[in-house]
Amino acid sequence: LGSSLEAAALSGIAMANQIADFLQSGGTRPDEFAVGLQNEFQQIQGQDIGQFPGLETQKQVNHVTV
């Protein structure tokens, strides 16, 4: 769980740094900051977000304890 939270925090910091660099550049080099923006958005599944190792849903916990 700790490593997942750490990875999420580092990802957020990296994104904030990227945004800050873009704003400081005055938007003069948008292609440099357009990483991944050429692709259409893809719908993701529930397991792709908000899931951390070691956390189980209440349904899974109930199933195991029964």
PDB file of N, CA, C, O and CB in Angstrom:
ATOM      1  N   LEU A   1       0.831  -1.197   0.000  1.00  0.00           N
ATOM      2  CA  LEU A   1       0.000   0.000   0.000  1.00  0.00           C
ATOM      3  C   LEU A   1       0.871   1.255   0.000  1.00  0.00           C
ATOM      4  O   LEU A   1       0.593   2.203  -0.734  1.00  0.00           O
ATOM      5  CB  LEU A   1      -0.943   0.002   1.215  1.00  0.00           C
ATOM      6  N   GLY A   2       1.910   1.264   0.809  1.00  0.00           N
ATOM      7  CA  GLY A   2       2.776   2.437   0.892  1.00  0.00           C
ATOM      8  C   GLY A   2       3.435   2.780  -0.417  1.00  0.00           C
ATOM      9  O   GLY A   2       3.546   3.952  -0.776  1.00  0.00           O
ATOM     10  N   SER A   3       3.879   1.759  -1.139  1.00  0.00           N
ATOM     11  CA  SER A   3       4.552   2.028  -2.412  1.00  0.00           C
ATOM     12  C   SER A   3       3.576   2.578  -3.443  1.00  0.00           C
ATOM     13  O   SER A   3       3.964   3.386  -4.287  1.00  0.00           O
ATOM     14  CB  SER A   3       5.215   0.755  -2.946  1.00  0.00           C
ATOM     15  N   SER A   4       2.313   2.151  -3.388  1.00  0.00           N
ATOM     16  CA  SER A   4       1.314   2.677  -4.320  1.00  0.00           C
ATOM     17  C   SER A   4       1.025   4.145  -4.035  1.00  0.00           C
ATOM     18  O   SER A   4       0.901   4.952  -4.956  1.00  0.00           O
ATOM     19  CB  SER A   4       0.018   1.858  -4.238  1.00  0.00           C
ATOM     20  N   LEU A   5       0.919   4.485  -2.761  1.00  0.00           N
ATOM     21  CA  LEU A   5       0.689   5.885  -2.395  1.00  0.00           C
ATOM     22  C   LEU A   5       1.892   6.742  -2.757  1.00  0.00           C
ATOM     23  O   LEU A   5       1.744   7.874  -3.219  1.00  0.00           O
ATOM     24  CB  LEU A   5       0.386   6.009  -0.895  1.00  0.00           C
ATOM     25  N   GLU A   6       3.076   6.199  -2.546  1.00  0.00           N
ATOM     26  CA  GLU A   6       4.291   6.925  -2.911  1.00  0.00           C
ATOM     27  C   GLU A   6       4.339   7.159  -4.419  1.00  0.00           C
ATOM     28  O   GLU A   6       4.683   8.253  -4.867  1.00  0.00           O
ATOM     29  CB  GLU A   6       5.543   6.152  -2.448  1.00  0.00           C
ATOM     30  N   ALA A   7       3.996   6.137  -5.203  1.00  0.00           N
ATOM     31  CA  ALA A   7       3.996   6.272  -6.661  1.00  0.00           C
ATOM     32  C   ALA A   7       2.972   7.308  -7.104  1.00  0.00           C
ATOM     33  O   ALA A   7       3.237   8.086  -8.021  1.00  0.00           O
ATOM     34  CB  ALA A   7       3.703   4.918  -7.329  1.00  0.00           C
ATOM     35  N   ALA A   8       1.806   7.328  -6.463  1.00  0.00           N
ATOM     36  CA  ALA A   8       0.782   8.313  -6.810  1.00  0.00           C
ATOM     37  C   ALA A   8       1.261   9.727  -6.487  1.00  0.00           C
ATOM     38  O   ALA A   8       1.036  10.654  -7.265  1.00  0.00           O
ATOM     39  CB  ALA A   8      -0.530   8.011  -6.063  1.00  0.00           C
ATOM     40  N   ALA A   9       1.917   9.890  -5.346  1.00  0.00           N
ATOM     41  CA  ALA A   9       2.435  11.206  -4.965  1.00  0.00           C
ATOM     42  C   ALA A   9       3.521  11.664  -5.928  1.00  0.00           C
ATOM     43  O   ALA A   9       3.530  12.821  -6.347  1.00  0.00           O
ATOM     44  CB  ALA A   9       2.983  11.175  -3.533  1.00  0.00           C
ATOM     45  N   LEU A  10       4.430  10.776  -6.279  1.00  0.00           N
ATOM     46  CA  LEU A  10       5.502  11.134  -7.217  1.00  0.00           C
ATOM     47  C   LEU A  10       4.944  11.465  -8.594  1.00  0.00           C
ATOM     48  O   LEU A  10       5.448  12.364  -9.268  1.00  0.00           O
ATOM     49  CB  LEU A  10       6.519   9.994  -7.329  1.00  0.00           C
ATOM     50  N   SER A  11       3.915  10.751  -9.013  1.00  0.00           N
ATOM     51  CA  SER A  11       3.277  11.033 -10.295  1.00  0.00           C
ATOM     52  C   SER A  11       2.647  12.422 -10.281  1.00  0.00           C
ATOM     53  O   SER A  11       2.756  13.170 -11.252  1.00  0.00           O
ATOM     54  CB  SER A  11       2.214   9.967 -10.617  1.00  0.00           C
ATOM     55  N   GLY A  12       1.992  12.759  -9.180  1.00  0.00           N
ATOM     56  CA  GLY A  12       1.392  14.085  -9.053  1.00  0.00           C
ATOM     57  C   GLY A  12       2.431  15.191  -9.059  1.00  0.00           C
ATOM     58  O   GLY A  12       2.223  16.241  -9.667  1.00  0.00           O
ATOM     59  N   ILE A  13       3.540  14.962  -8.391  1.00  0.00           N
ATOM     60  CA  ILE A  13       4.630  15.945  -8.370  1.00  0.00           C
ATOM     61  C   ILE A  13       5.202  16.125  -9.770  1.00  0.00           C
ATOM     62  O   ILE A  13       5.462  17.249 -10.199  1.00  0.00           O
ATOM     63  CB  ILE A  13       5.745  15.510  -7.389  1.00  0.00           C
ATOM     64  N   ALA A  14       5.398  15.014 -10.485  1.00  0.00           N
ATOM     65  CA  ALA A  14       5.928  15.097 -11.854  1.00  0.00           C
ATOM     66  C   ALA A  14       4.972  15.872 -12.750  1.00  0.00           C
ATOM     67  O   ALA A  14       5.406  16.681 -13.571  1.00  0.00           O
ATOM     68  CB  ALA A  14       6.172  13.686 -12.432  1.00  0.00           C
ATOM     69  N   MET A  15       3.665  15.627 -12.595  1.00  0.00           N
ATOM     70  CA  MET A  15       2.689  16.345 -13.406  1.00  0.00           C
ATOM     71  C   MET A  15       2.699  17.837 -13.062  1.00  0.00           C
ATOM     72  O   MET A  15       2.620  18.679 -13.957  1.00  0.00           O
ATOM     73  CB  MET A  15       1.282  15.756 -13.200  1.00  0.00           C
ATOM     74  N   ALA A  16       2.793  18.164 -11.780  1.00  0.00           N
ATOM     75  CA  ALA A  16       2.846  19.569 -11.367  1.00  0.00           C
ATOM     76  C   ALA A  16       4.083  20.259 -11.935  1.00  0.00           C
ATOM     77  O   ALA A  16       4.006  21.404 -12.378  1.00  0.00           O
ATOM     78  CB  ALA A  16       2.838  19.679  -9.833  1.00  0.00           C
ATOM     79  N   ASN A  17       5.215  19.572 -11.923  1.00  0.00           N
ATOM     80  CA  ASN A  17       6.440  20.137 -12.499  1.00  0.00           C
ATOM     81  C   ASN A  17       6.288  20.362 -13.997  1.00  0.00           C
ATOM     82  O   ASN A  17       6.756  21.370 -14.527  1.00  0.00           O
ATOM     83  CB  ASN A  17       7.635  19.217 -12.227  1.00  0.00           C
ATOM     84  N   GLN A  18       5.637  19.427 -14.678  1.00  0.00           N
ATOM     85  CA  GLN A  18       5.414  19.560 -16.124  1.00  0.00           C
ATOM     86  C   GLN A  18       4.523  20.772 -16.414  1.00  0.00           C
ATOM     87  O   GLN A  18       4.791  21.533 -17.344  1.00  0.00           O
ATOM     88  CB  GLN A  18       4.771  18.267 -16.699  1.00  0.00           C
ATOM     89  N   ILE A  19       3.471  20.945 -15.622  1.00  0.00           N
ATOM     90  CA  ILE A  19       2.572  22.093 -15.797  1.00  0.00           C
ATOM     91  C   ILE A  19       3.318  23.393 -15.516  1.00  0.00           C
ATOM     92  O   ILE A  19       3.171  24.365 -16.256  1.00  0.00           O
ATOM     93  CB  ILE A  19       1.337  21.970 -14.870  1.00  0.00           C
ATOM     94  N   ALA A  20       4.118  23.415 -14.448  1.00  0.00           N
ATOM     95  CA  ALA A  20       4.883  24.620 -14.110  1.00  0.00           C
ATOM     96  C   ALA A  20       5.861  24.979 -15.223  1.00  0.00           C
ATOM     97  O   ALA A  20       5.997  26.151 -15.575  1.00  0.00           O
ATOM     98  CB  ALA A  20       5.641  24.421 -12.791  1.00  0.00           C
ATOM     99  N   ASP A  21       6.540  23.980 -15.778  1.00  0.00           N
ATOM    100  CA  ASP A  21       7.474  24.234 -16.883  1.00  0.00           C
ATOM    101  C   ASP A  21       6.741  24.797 -18.094  1.00  0.00           C
ATOM    102  O   ASP A  21       7.237  25.708 -18.757  1.00  0.00           O
ATOM    103  CB  ASP A  21       8.217  22.943 -17.270  1.00  0.00           C
ATOM    104  N   PHE A  22       5.563  24.257 -18.382  1.00  0.00           N
ATOM    105  CA  PHE A  22       4.776  24.745 -19.512  1.00  0.00           C
ATOM    106  C   PHE A  22       4.372  26.200 -19.295  1.00  0.00           C
ATOM    107  O   PHE A  22       4.498  27.023 -20.201  1.00  0.00           O
ATOM    108  CB  PHE A  22       3.528  23.870 -19.718  1.00  0.00           C
ATOM    109  N   LEU A  23       3.890  26.515 -18.100  1.00  0.00           N
ATOM    110  CA  LEU A  23       3.467  27.887 -17.814  1.00  0.00           C
ATOM    111  C   LEU A  23       4.650  28.853 -17.854  1.00  0.00           C
ATOM    112  O   LEU A  23       4.508  29.983 -18.322  1.00  0.00           O
ATOM    113  CB  LEU A  23       2.780  27.957 -16.448  1.00  0.00           C
ATOM    114  N   GLN A  24       5.809  28.424 -17.370  1.00  0.00           N
ATOM    115  CA  GLN A  24       6.994  29.284 -17.397  1.00  0.00           C
ATOM    116  C   GLN A  24       7.490  29.519 -18.818  1.00  0.00           C
ATOM    117  O   GLN A  24       8.102  30.549 -19.103  1.00  0.00           O
ATOM    118  CB  GLN A  24       8.108  28.673 -16.557  1.00  0.00           C
ATOM    119  N   SER A  25       7.228  28.566 -19.710  1.00  0.00           N
ATOM    120  CA  SER A  25       7.662  28.731 -21.098  1.00  0.00           C
ATOM    121  C   SER A  25       6.747  29.688 -21.856  1.00  0.00           C
ATOM    122  O   SER A  25       7.055  30.089 -22.979  1.00  0.00           O
ATOM    123  CB  SER A  25       7.702  27.375 -21.807  1.00  0.00           C
ATOM    124  N   GLY A  26       5.633  30.050 -21.245  1.00  0.00           N
ATOM    125  CA  GLY A  26       4.689  30.949 -21.912  1.00  0.00           C
ATOM    126  C   GLY A  26       3.908  30.263 -23.019  1.00  0.00           C
ATOM    127  O   GLY A  26       3.261  30.928 -23.828  1.00  0.00           O
ATOM    128  N   GLY A  27       3.962  28.957 -23.060  1.00  0.00           N
ATOM    129  CA  GLY A  27       3.231  28.211 -24.083  1.00  0.00           C
ATOM    130  C   GLY A  27       3.846  28.312 -25.458  1.00  0.00           C
ATOM    131  O   GLY A  27       3.178  28.057 -26.460  1.00  0.00           O
ATOM    132  N   THR A  28       5.122  28.684 -25.519  1.00  0.00           N
ATOM    133  CA  THR A  28       5.773  28.874 -26.823  1.00  0.00           C
ATOM    134  C   THR A  28       6.183  27.564 -27.486  1.00  0.00           C
ATOM    135  O   THR A  28       6.431  27.533 -28.691  1.00  0.00           O
ATOM    136  CB  THR A  28       6.992  29.750 -26.662  1.00  0.00           C
ATOM    137  N   ARG A  29       6.256  26.469 -26.704  1.00  0.00           N
ATOM    138  CA  ARG A  29       6.648  25.164 -27.256  1.00  0.00           C
ATOM    139  C   ARG A  29       5.619  24.102 -26.872  1.00  0.00           C
ATOM    140  O   ARG A  29       5.961  23.164 -26.152  1.00  0.00           O
ATOM    141  CB  ARG A  29       8.060  24.753 -26.751  1.00  0.00           C
ATOM    142  N   PRO A  30       4.379  24.218 -27.325  1.00  0.00           N
ATOM    143  CA  PRO A  30       3.338  23.284 -26.874  1.00  0.00           C
ATOM    144  C   PRO A  30       3.620  21.834 -27.241  1.00  0.00           C
ATOM    145  O   PRO A  30       3.221  20.930 -26.507  1.00  0.00           O
ATOM    146  CB  PRO A  30       2.014  23.687 -27.452  1.00  0.00           C
ATOM    147  N   ASP A  31       4.301  21.590 -28.367  1.00  0.00           N
ATOM    148  CA  ASP A  31       4.579  20.207 -28.768  1.00  0.00           C
ATOM    149  C   ASP A  31       5.477  19.489 -27.759  1.00  0.00           C
ATOM    150  O   ASP A  31       5.367  18.277 -27.574  1.00  0.00           O
ATOM    151  CB  ASP A  31       5.233  20.182 -30.149  1.00  0.00           C
ATOM    152  N   GLU A  32       6.351  20.232 -27.119  1.00  0.00           N
ATOM    153  CA  GLU A  32       7.252  19.642 -26.130  1.00  0.00           C
ATOM    154  C   GLU A  32       6.483  19.098 -24.922  1.00  0.00           C
ATOM    155  O   GLU A  32       6.933  18.163 -24.259  1.00  0.00           O
ATOM    156  CB  GLU A  32       8.281  20.677 -25.670  1.00  0.00           C
ATOM    157  N   PHE A  33       5.330  19.689 -24.650  1.00  0.00           N
ATOM    158  CA  PHE A  33       4.564  19.320 -23.467  1.00  0.00           C
ATOM    159  C   PHE A  33       3.333  18.482 -23.798  1.00  0.00           C
ATOM    160  O   PHE A  33       2.546  18.175 -22.903  1.00  0.00           O
ATOM    161  CB  PHE A  33       4.144  20.560 -22.726  1.00  0.00           C
ATOM    162  N   ALA A  34       3.152  18.110 -25.046  1.00  0.00           N
ATOM    163  CA  ALA A  34       1.947  17.394 -25.476  1.00  0.00           C
ATOM    164  C   ALA A  34       2.116  15.880 -25.422  1.00  0.00           C
ATOM    165  O   ALA A  34       1.544  15.166 -26.246  1.00  0.00           O
ATOM    166  CB  ALA A  34       1.574  17.811 -26.883  1.00  0.00           C
ATOM    167  N   VAL A  35       2.883  15.389 -24.477  1.00  0.00           N
ATOM    168  CA  VAL A  35       3.154  13.956 -24.375  1.00  0.00           C
ATOM    169  C   VAL A  35       1.848  13.194 -24.165  1.00  0.00           C
ATOM    170  O   VAL A  35       1.135  13.426 -23.188  1.00  0.00           O
ATOM    171  CB  VAL A  35       4.143  13.664 -23.219  1.00  0.00           C
ATOM    172  N   GLY A  36       1.544  12.291 -25.081  1.00  0.00           N
ATOM    173  CA  GLY A  36       0.362  11.450 -24.963  1.00  0.00           C
ATOM    174  C   GLY A  36      -0.943  12.103 -25.365  1.00  0.00           C
ATOM    175  O   GLY A  36      -1.990  11.457 -25.311  1.00  0.00           O
ATOM    176  N   LEU A  37      -0.915  13.353 -25.763  1.00  0.00           N
ATOM    177  CA  LEU A  37      -2.158  14.046 -26.090  1.00  0.00           C
ATOM    178  C   LEU A  37      -2.595  13.845 -27.532  1.00  0.00           C
ATOM    179  O   LEU A  37      -3.640  14.356 -27.935  1.00  0.00           O
ATOM    180  CB  LEU A  37      -2.007  15.510 -25.819  1.00  0.00           C
ATOM    181  N   GLN A  38      -1.816  13.113 -28.313  1.00  0.00           N
ATOM    182  CA  GLN A  38      -2.187  12.869 -29.703  1.00  0.00           C
ATOM    183  C   GLN A  38      -3.220  11.744 -29.806  1.00  0.00           C
ATOM    184  O   GLN A  38      -3.899  11.624 -30.826  1.00  0.00           O
ATOM    185  CB  GLN A  38      -0.943  12.526 -30.534  1.00  0.00           C
ATOM    186  N   ASN A  39      -3.345  10.932 -28.779  1.00  0.00           N
ATOM    187  CA  ASN A  39      -4.266   9.799 -28.796  1.00  0.00           C
ATOM    188  C   ASN A  39      -5.611  10.195 -28.201  1.00  0.00           C
ATOM    189  O   ASN A  39      -5.685  11.044 -27.313  1.00  0.00           O
ATOM    190  CB  ASN A  39      -3.673   8.608 -28.027  1.00  0.00           C
ATOM    191  N   GLU A  40      -6.679   9.565 -28.707  1.00  0.00           N
ATOM    192  CA  GLU A  40      -7.994   9.800 -28.124  1.00  0.00           C
ATOM    193  C   GLU A  40      -8.031   9.191 -26.731  1.00  0.00           C
ATOM    194  O   GLU A  40      -7.306   8.244 -26.427  1.00  0.00           O
ATOM    195  CB  GLU A  40      -9.118   9.209 -29.017  1.00  0.00           C
ATOM    196  N   PHE A  41      -8.894   9.757 -25.894  1.00  0.00           N
ATOM    197  CA  PHE A  41      -9.055   9.197 -24.563  1.00  0.00           C
ATOM    198  C   PHE A  41      -9.699   7.828 -24.660  1.00  0.00           C
ATOM    199  O   PHE A  41     -10.614   7.620 -25.457  1.00  0.00           O
ATOM    200  CB  PHE A  41      -9.892  10.128 -23.673  1.00  0.00           C
ATOM    201  N   GLN A  42      -9.231   6.910 -23.863  1.00  0.00           N
ATOM    202  CA  GLN A  42      -9.762   5.553 -23.812  1.00  0.00           C
ATOM    203  C   GLN A  42     -10.483   5.365 -22.483  1.00  0.00           C
ATOM    204  O   GLN A  42      -9.980   5.762 -21.432  1.00  0.00           O
ATOM    205  CB  GLN A  42      -8.628   4.493 -23.990  1.00  0.00           C
ATOM    206  N   GLN A  43     -11.663   4.758 -22.540  1.00  0.00           N
ATOM    207  CA  GLN A  43     -12.372   4.468 -21.307  1.00  0.00           C
ATOM    208  C   GLN A  43     -11.577   3.431 -20.519  1.00  0.00           C
ATOM    209  O   GLN A  43     -11.064   2.468 -21.088  1.00  0.00           O
ATOM    210  CB  GLN A  43     -13.815   3.967 -21.595  1.00  0.00           C
ATOM    211  N   ILE A  44     -11.479   3.633 -19.220  1.00  0.00           N
ATOM    212  CA  ILE A  44     -10.728   2.699 -18.392  1.00  0.00           C
ATOM    213  C   ILE A  44     -11.690   1.894 -17.536  1.00  0.00           C
ATOM    214  O   ILE A  44     -12.848   2.271 -17.356  1.00  0.00           O
ATOM    215  CB  ILE A  44      -9.704   3.444 -17.508  1.00  0.00           C
ATOM    216  N   GLN A  45     -11.204   0.801 -17.021  1.00  0.00           N
ATOM    217  CA  GLN A  45     -11.993  -0.063 -16.154  1.00  0.00           C
ATOM    218  C   GLN A  45     -11.797   0.365 -14.702  1.00  0.00           C
ATOM    219  O   GLN A  45     -10.830   1.055 -14.380  1.00  0.00           O
ATOM    220  CB  GLN A  45     -11.600  -1.552 -16.348  1.00  0.00           C
ATOM    221  N   GLY A  46     -12.700  -0.037 -13.843  1.00  0.00           N
ATOM    222  CA  GLY A  46     -12.620   0.311 -12.425  1.00  0.00           C
ATOM    223  C   GLY A  46     -11.333  -0.135 -11.772  1.00  0.00           C
ATOM    224  O   GLY A  46     -10.818   0.546 -10.885  1.00  0.00           O
ATOM    225  N   GLN A  47     -10.803  -1.279 -12.202  1.00  0.00           N
ATOM    226  CA  GLN A  47      -9.575  -1.772 -11.575  1.00  0.00           C
ATOM    227  C   GLN A  47      -8.355  -0.954 -11.992  1.00  0.00           C
ATOM    228  O   GLN A  47      -7.283  -1.108 -11.406  1.00  0.00           O
ATOM    229  CB  GLN A  47      -9.358  -3.239 -11.929  1.00  0.00           C
ATOM    230  N   ASP A  48      -8.502  -0.089 -12.992  1.00  0.00           N
ATOM    231  CA  ASP A  48      -7.369   0.710 -13.452  1.00  0.00           C
ATOM    232  C   ASP A  48      -7.081   1.905 -12.552  1.00  0.00           C
ATOM    233  O   ASP A  48      -5.986   2.467 -12.590  1.00  0.00           O
ATOM    234  CB  ASP A  48      -7.619   1.190 -14.855  1.00  0.00           C
ATOM    235  N   ILE A  49      -8.060   2.290 -11.747  1.00  0.00           N
ATOM    236  CA  ILE A  49      -7.868   3.443 -10.869  1.00  0.00           C
ATOM    237  C   ILE A  49      -8.370   3.112  -9.467  1.00  0.00           C
ATOM    238  O   ILE A  49      -9.275   2.294  -9.300  1.00  0.00           O
ATOM    239  CB  ILE A  49      -8.598   4.691 -11.429  1.00  0.00           C
ATOM    240  N   GLY A  50      -7.798   3.732  -8.495  1.00  0.00           N
ATOM    241  CA  GLY A  50      -8.283   3.609  -7.132  1.00  0.00           C
ATOM    242  C   GLY A  50      -8.100   2.250  -6.496  1.00  0.00           C
ATOM    243  O   GLY A  50      -8.709   1.977  -5.462  1.00  0.00           O
ATOM    244  N   GLN A  51      -7.303   1.410  -7.060  1.00  0.00           N
ATOM    245  CA  GLN A  51      -7.075   0.088  -6.489  1.00  0.00           C
ATOM    246  C   GLN A  51      -5.649   0.022  -5.963  1.00  0.00           C
ATOM    247  O   GLN A  51      -4.700   0.343  -6.679  1.00  0.00           O
ATOM    248  CB  GLN A  51      -7.333  -1.032  -7.540  1.00  0.00           C
ATOM    249  N   PHE A  52      -5.505  -0.382  -4.746  1.00  0.00           N
ATOM    250  CA  PHE A  52      -4.190  -0.484  -4.140  1.00  0.00           C
ATOM    251  C   PHE A  52      -3.990  -1.896  -3.612  1.00  0.00           C
ATOM    252  O   PHE A  52      -4.917  -2.467  -3.037  1.00  0.00           O
ATOM    253  CB  PHE A  52      -4.018   0.556  -3.012  1.00  0.00           C
ATOM    254  N   PRO A  53      -2.826  -2.466  -3.789  1.00  0.00           N
ATOM    255  CA  PRO A  53      -2.555  -3.812  -3.278  1.00  0.00           C
ATOM    256  C   PRO A  53      -2.793  -3.873  -1.771  1.00  0.00           C
ATOM    257  O   PRO A  53      -2.420  -2.957  -1.039  1.00  0.00           O
ATOM    258  CB  PRO A  53      -1.109  -4.235  -3.606  1.00  0.00           C
ATOM    259  N   GLY A  54      -3.411  -4.949  -1.318  1.00  0.00           N
ATOM    260  CA  GLY A  54      -3.653  -5.119   0.107  1.00  0.00           C
ATOM    261  C   GLY A  54      -5.010  -4.637   0.552  1.00  0.00           C
ATOM    262  O   GLY A  54      -5.451  -4.982   1.648  1.00  0.00           O
ATOM    263  N   LEU A  55      -5.689  -3.847  -0.265  1.00  0.00           N
ATOM    264  CA  LEU A  55      -7.034  -3.400   0.069  1.00  0.00           C
ATOM    265  C   LEU A  55      -8.025  -4.291  -0.647  1.00  0.00           C
ATOM    266  O   LEU A  55      -7.898  -4.544  -1.845  1.00  0.00           O
ATOM    267  CB  LEU A  55      -7.250  -1.911  -0.310  1.00  0.00           C
ATOM    268  N   GLU A  56      -8.993  -4.754   0.079  1.00  0.00           N
ATOM    269  CA  GLU A  56     -10.007  -5.611  -0.511  1.00  0.00           C
ATOM    270  C   GLU A  56     -11.367  -4.976  -0.293  1.00  0.00           C
ATOM    271  O   GLU A  56     -11.578  -4.248   0.677  1.00  0.00           O
ATOM    272  CB  GLU A  56      -9.956  -7.038   0.090  1.00  0.00           C
ATOM    273  N   THR A  57     -12.279  -5.254  -1.196  1.00  0.00           N
ATOM    274  CA  THR A  57     -13.631  -4.738  -1.019  1.00  0.00           C
ATOM    275  C   THR A  57     -14.305  -5.499   0.106  1.00  0.00           C
ATOM    276  O   THR A  57     -13.888  -6.607   0.444  1.00  0.00           O
ATOM    277  CB  THR A  57     -14.451  -4.851  -2.330  1.00  0.00           C
ATOM    278  N   GLN A  58     -15.335  -4.920   0.685  1.00  0.00           N
ATOM    279  CA  GLN A  58     -16.053  -5.560   1.781  1.00  0.00           C
ATOM    280  C   GLN A  58     -16.648  -6.888   1.329  1.00  0.00           C
ATOM    281  O   GLN A  58     -16.693  -7.841   2.107  1.00  0.00           O
ATOM    282  CB  GLN A  58     -17.157  -4.636   2.314  1.00  0.00           C
ATOM    283  N   LYS A  59     -17.104  -6.962   0.082  1.00  0.00           N
ATOM    284  CA  LYS A  59     -17.676  -8.197  -0.450  1.00  0.00           C
ATOM    285  C   LYS A  59     -16.628  -9.316  -0.438  1.00  0.00           C
ATOM    286  O   LYS A  59     -16.933 -10.446  -0.056  1.00  0.00           O
ATOM    287  CB  LYS A  59     -18.212  -7.972  -1.886  1.00  0.00           C
ATOM    288  N   GLN A  60     -15.407  -9.009  -0.851  1.00  0.00           N
ATOM    289  CA  GLN A  60     -14.347 -10.011  -0.850  1.00  0.00           C
ATOM    290  C   GLN A  60     -14.014 -10.449   0.574  1.00  0.00           C
ATOM    291  O   GLN A  60     -13.789 -11.635   0.818  1.00  0.00           O
ATOM    292  CB  GLN A  60     -13.092  -9.463  -1.542  1.00  0.00           C
ATOM    293  N   VAL A  61     -13.982  -9.520   1.502  1.00  0.00           N
ATOM    294  CA  VAL A  61     -13.663  -9.836   2.889  1.00  0.00           C
ATOM    295  C   VAL A  61     -14.741 -10.732   3.477  1.00  0.00           C
ATOM    296  O   VAL A  61     -14.431 -11.709   4.158  1.00  0.00           O
ATOM    297  CB  VAL A  61     -13.515  -8.551   3.725  1.00  0.00           C
ATOM    298  N   ASN A  62     -16.019 -10.405   3.218  1.00  0.00           N
ATOM    299  CA  ASN A  62     -17.115 -11.220   3.727  1.00  0.00           C
ATOM    300  C   ASN A  62     -17.058 -12.632   3.161  1.00  0.00           C
ATOM    301  O   ASN A  62     -17.320 -13.600   3.874  1.00  0.00           O
ATOM    302  CB  ASN A  62     -18.454 -10.575   3.394  1.00  0.00           C
ATOM    303  N   HIS A  63     -16.723 -12.750   1.898  1.00  0.00           N
ATOM    304  CA  HIS A  63     -16.653 -14.058   1.247  1.00  0.00           C
ATOM    305  C   HIS A  63     -15.574 -14.925   1.891  1.00  0.00           C
ATOM    306  O   HIS A  63     -15.765 -16.128   2.068  1.00  0.00           O
ATOM    307  CB  HIS A  63     -16.377 -13.898  -0.259  1.00  0.00           C
ATOM    308  N   VAL A  64     -14.462 -14.326   2.235  1.00  0.00           N
ATOM    309  CA  VAL A  64     -13.352 -15.073   2.818  1.00  0.00           C
ATOM    310  C   VAL A  64     -13.675 -15.499   4.244  1.00  0.00           C
ATOM    311  O   VAL A  64     -13.317 -16.603   4.653  1.00  0.00           O
ATOM    312  CB  VAL A  64     -12.072 -14.235   2.794  1.00  0.00           C
ATOM    313  N   THR A  65     -14.348 -14.637   5.010  1.00  0.00           N
ATOM    314  CA  THR A  65     -14.612 -14.942   6.412  1.00  0.00           C
ATOM    315  C   THR A  65     -15.777 -15.900   6.598  1.00  0.00           C
ATOM    316  O   THR A  65     -15.914 -16.465   7.683  1.00  0.00           O
ATOM    317  CB  THR A  65     -14.883 -13.675   7.168  1.00  0.00           C
ATOM    318  N   VAL A  66     -16.615 -16.110   5.604  1.00  0.00           N
ATOM    319  CA  VAL A  66     -17.784 -16.993   5.732  1.00  0.00           C
ATOM    320  C   VAL A  66     -17.425 -18.424   5.654  1.00  0.00           C
ATOM    321  O   VAL A  66     -18.300 -19.285   5.746  1.00  0.00           O
ATOM    322  CB  VAL A  66     -18.789 -16.695   4.690  1.00  0.00           C
TER     323      VAL A  66
END
